[in-house]
Amino acid sequence: MKNLLFGVGITVVAALAAIGAGSATWVFWEAWQGSDREAFRALLGAFSGAFFAFLFVRFGEGLKRIYDRKEKHHTSLVRLQHYFNDCLNITGDNVFVADTFLNVFDETRLQSNDLPIFINRFHEYPIDRELVIGLTNLDFANDVYTLNVELRKLNDSLATIDRSYAQIMEAFISKKFDPAMYVANIRHSRGRYVEMRVFLLQTKADLIRLFASANLLSKDAPFLVQVIRALTKSSYSSRFKADLPAEVKKVSAGIDTGAQNSRLRIEGVQARVAQPHAAADAPPAAHR
């Protein structure tokens, strides 16, 4: 059915184009055969003007779409740089959680009578699927899409490990596990944390590579973006670095003053609240 409708549409468009071309040919032929050459020149000039105006408008629209697409690509790259940076920070936190678990539950501690409880949990990665749509580099877009898939799987694995240890901890606290059973489950969990640490380090390497790729691709910025970069400050000046210590002191003094004023207001409110209670607790005056 779709192929039939497509064929009908192509036929209608071809017929309209043929009618338009035939009509234009007939008009020009009649004007050429006529005795009034000035009318033919006027008709030809009007047609040429309209035709070239149409071409320039369409050409301008095409260039604008190309520039807008390139600008959207550059904007997506800048946003991806922030996205990769956030993911790198989360990866560092998750590696720290895994290392802490392995250090807390080392073999020396497991063989002792002092069995700890671990309360740290892995952090979930944010996944922004919309940023891939704005990219024009297909190779880089595929790499970002692959990263998002891996992060989603990594989130599931991290959540599974957290739930597994939470169940072990709750069973041990509620006395459903004796210390020997708790230690056996912890030893099994250590293997999963070691494995997860390897995946986290691989994710860190992938993020660093994509961050570097985004940095290289963002250097090919649209023309107006390059002009804005040239006209605006992109780094600290020597004057800025010289004035920064004094400004830091000024901001710190303002924060200290605000904290002191807040403390005085709180003390004033507390004093007013305490006055009615003090008056109520005071002994009544003696009557003569």
C-alpha positions in Angstrom: 0.0 0.0 0.0 2.8 2.4 0.9 4.6 1.6 -2.4 1.4 2.3 -4.3 0.8 5.6 -2.7 4.4 6.6 -3.3 4.1 5.7 -7.0 0.9 7.8 -7.2 2.6 10.7 -5.6 5.6 10.6 -7.9 3.2 10.4 -10.9 1.2 13.4 -9.8 4.4 15.5 -9.2 5.8 14.5 -12.6 2.5 15.4 -14.3 2.4 18.8 -12.6 6.1 19.4 -13.5 5.4 18.5 -17.1 2.4 20.8 -17.2 4.4 23.7 -15.8 7.3 23.1 -18.2 5.0 22.9 -21.1 3.1 26.1 -20.2 6.4 28.0 -19.7 7.7 26.7 -23.0 4.5 27.8 -24.8 4.6 31.3 -23.2 8.2 31.9 -24.3 7.5 30.5 -27.7 4.5 32.8 -28.2 6.5 35.8 -27.0 9.4 34.9 -29.3 7.2 34.5 -32.3 5.4 37.8 -31.6 6.4 41.1 -33.0 6.9 42.8 -29.7 10.5 42.1 -28.8 10.4 44.4 -25.8 7.6 42.3 -24.2 9.8 39.2 -24.7 12.8 40.9 -23.0 10.6 42.0 -20.1 9.1 38.5 -19.7 12.6 37.0 -19.9 14.0 39.5 -17.4 11.1 38.9 -14.9 11.6 35.2 -15.2 15.4 35.3 -14.8 15.0 37.6 -11.8 12.5 35.4 -10.1 14.5 32.3 -11.0 17.8 33.6 -9.6 16.1 35.0 -6.5 14.6 31.6 -5.9 18.1 30.0 -6.3 19.7 32.5 -3.9 17.0 32.1 -1.3 17.3 28.3 -1.4 21.1 28.6 -1.4 21.0 30.9 1.6 18.6 28.6 3.5 20.9 25.7 2.8 24.0 27.5 4.1 22.0 28.6 7.2 20.9 25.0 7.9 24.5 23.8 7.5 25.8 26.5 9.9 23.0 25.8 12.4 23.8 22.1 12.3 27.5 22.8 12.9 26.7 25.2 15.7 24.4 22.6 17.3 27.2 20.0 16.9 29.7 22.4 18.7 27.2 23.1 21.5 26.7 19.4 22.0 30.5 18.9 22.2 30.7 21.6 24.9 27.9 19.9 26.9 29.5 16.5 26.4 32.7 17.9 27.9 30.8 18.7 31.1 29.0 15.4 31.0 32.3 13.4 30.7 33.8 15.5 33.5 30.8 14.6 35.8 31.1 10.9 34.9 34.9 11.0 35.6 34.2 12.4 39.1 31.6 9.7 39.7 34.0 7.1 38.5 36.6 8.4 41.0 34.1 8.2 43.8 33.1 4.7 42.9 36.7 3.5 42.7 37.2 5.0 46.2 34.1 3.0 47.4 35.5 -0.2 46.0 38.9 0.4 47.5 37.5 1.2 50.8 35.4 -2.0 50.9 38.5 -4.0 50.1 40.5 -2.3 52.7 37.9 -2.5 55.4 37.3 -6.2 54.7 40.9 -7.3 54.3 41.8 -10.8 55.3 43.3 -9.7 58.6 40.1 -8.0 59.7 38.0 -11.0 58.5 40.0 -13.4 60.7 39.6 -11.2 63.8 36.6 -11.0 66.1 36.1 -7.3 65.1 33.8 -7.5 62.1 32.9 -4.1 60.7 29.7 -2.9 58.9 30.2 -1.1 55.6 27.8 1.8 54.8 29.2 3.4 51.7 27.3 2.9 48.5 28.2 3.3 44.8 27.0 6.4 42.9 24.8 6.1 39.9 25.9 7.6 36.6 23.7 10.1 34.8 22.9 9.2 31.2 22.0 11.9 28.8 20.8 10.4 25.5 19.7 13.6 23.9 23.3 14.9 23.4 24.0 12.3 20.8 21.3 13.7 18.5 23.1 17.0 18.1 26.4 15.4 16.8 27.3 15.4 13.1 30.4 13.2 13.5 29.0 9.7 13.2 32.1 8.0 14.6 32.1 10.1 17.7 28.3 9.8 18.0 28.6 6.0 17.9 31.3 6.1 20.6 29.1 8.3 22.9 26.1 6.0 22.3 28.3 3.0 23.2 29.4 4.8 26.4 25.8 5.4 27.4 25.0 1.7 26.9 28.0 0.7 29.0 27.1 3.2 31.7 23.5 1.8 31.9 24.9 -1.7 32.3 27.4 -0.4 34.9 24.6 1.3 36.9 22.7 -2.0 37.0 25.8 -3.9 38.2 26.6 -1.3 40.9 23.0 -1.4 42.2 23.1 -5.2 42.3 26.3 -5.2 44.3 24.8 -2.6 46.7 21.6 -4.6 47.2 23.6 -7.8 47.7 25.7 -6.4 50.5 22.7 -4.6 52.1 21.0 -8.0 52.4 24.1 -9.6 53.9 24.5 -6.7 56.4 20.8 -6.8 57.4 20.9 -10.5 58.0 24.0 -10.2 60.1 22.6 -7.3 62.2 19.3 -9.2 62.7 21.3 -12.3 63.9 20.1 -14.4 60.9 23.8 -14.8 60.0 26.4 -15.9 62.5 29.9 -14.4 62.1 31.2 -17.3 60.1 28.4 -17.0 57.6 28.9 -13.2 57.4 32.6 -13.7 56.7 31.9 -16.2 54.0 29.5 -13.9 52.2 32.0 -11.0 52.6 34.7 -13.1 51.0 32.4 -13.7 48.0 31.5 -10.0 47.8 35.2 -9.1 47.7 35.6 -10.9 44.4 32.7 -8.9 43.0 34.2 -5.6 44.2 37.5 -6.5 42.7 35.9 -7.3 39.4 33.8 -4.1 39.5 37.0 -2.0 40.2 38.4 -3.3 36.9 35.3 -2.3 35.0 35.4 1.2 36.7 39.0 1.7 35.6 38.2 0.7 32.1 35.3 3.2 32.1 37.7 5.9 33.3 40.0 5.2 30.4 37.0 5.3 28.0 35.8 8.6 29.4 39.3 10.2 29.2 39.6 9.1 25.5 36.1 10.6 24.7 37.0 13.7 26.7 40.1 14.2 24.6 38.1 13.5 21.4 35.6 16.1 22.3 38.4 18.6 23.0 39.9 18.0 19.5 36.6 18.2 17.8 35.5 21.4 19.6 38.5 23.2 18.1 36.7 23.2 14.7 34.2 25.7 16.0 31.8 27.8 13.7 33.1 31.1 12.5 31.0 33.3 14.9 32.1 31.2 17.8 35.7 31.7 16.9 35.1 35.5 16.7 33.4 35.5 20.1 36.4 33.5 21.6 38.8 36.0 20.1 36.9 39.0 21.5 36.2 37.6 25.0 38.6 36.6 27.8 39.4 32.9 27.8 42.0 32.9 30.5 43.1 34.7 33.7 45.1 37.9 33.1 48.1 38.9 35.2 46.0 41.7 36.8 43.4 39.2 37.8 45.9 37.0 39.5 47.3 40.0 41.4 43.9 41.2 42.6 42.6 37.7 43.5 44.2 37.5 47.1 42.7 40.8 48.2 39.3 39.8 46.8 39.4 36.5 48.6 40.1 38.3 51.9 37.1 40.7 51.2 34.8 37.8 50.5 36.0 35.9 53.6 35.4 39.0 55.7 31.9 39.4 54.3 31.1 35.8 55.1 32.4 36.2 58.7 30.4 39.4 59.2 27.3 37.7 57.9 27.8 34.7 60.2 28.3 37.0 63.2 25.2 39.0 62.4 23.2 35.8 62.0 24.5 34.6 65.4 23.5 37.9 67.1 20.1 37.7 65.6 19.6 34.1 66.8 20.9 35.0 70.3 18.4 38.0 70.3 15.5 35.8 69.4 16.5 33.2 72.0 16.7 36.0 74.7 13.2 37.2 73.8 11.8 33.7 74.0 13.4 33.2 77.4 12.1 36.4 78.9 8.4 35.3 79.2 9.5 32.0 80.9 11.7 33.9 83.3 8.9 36.2 84.3 6.5 33.3 84.7 9.0 31.5 87.0 9.7 34.5 89.2 8.1 34.5 92.7 5.1 36.8 93.2 5.7 40.2 94.8 4.8 40.5 98.6 1.7 42.5 99.4 1.6 44.8 102.4 
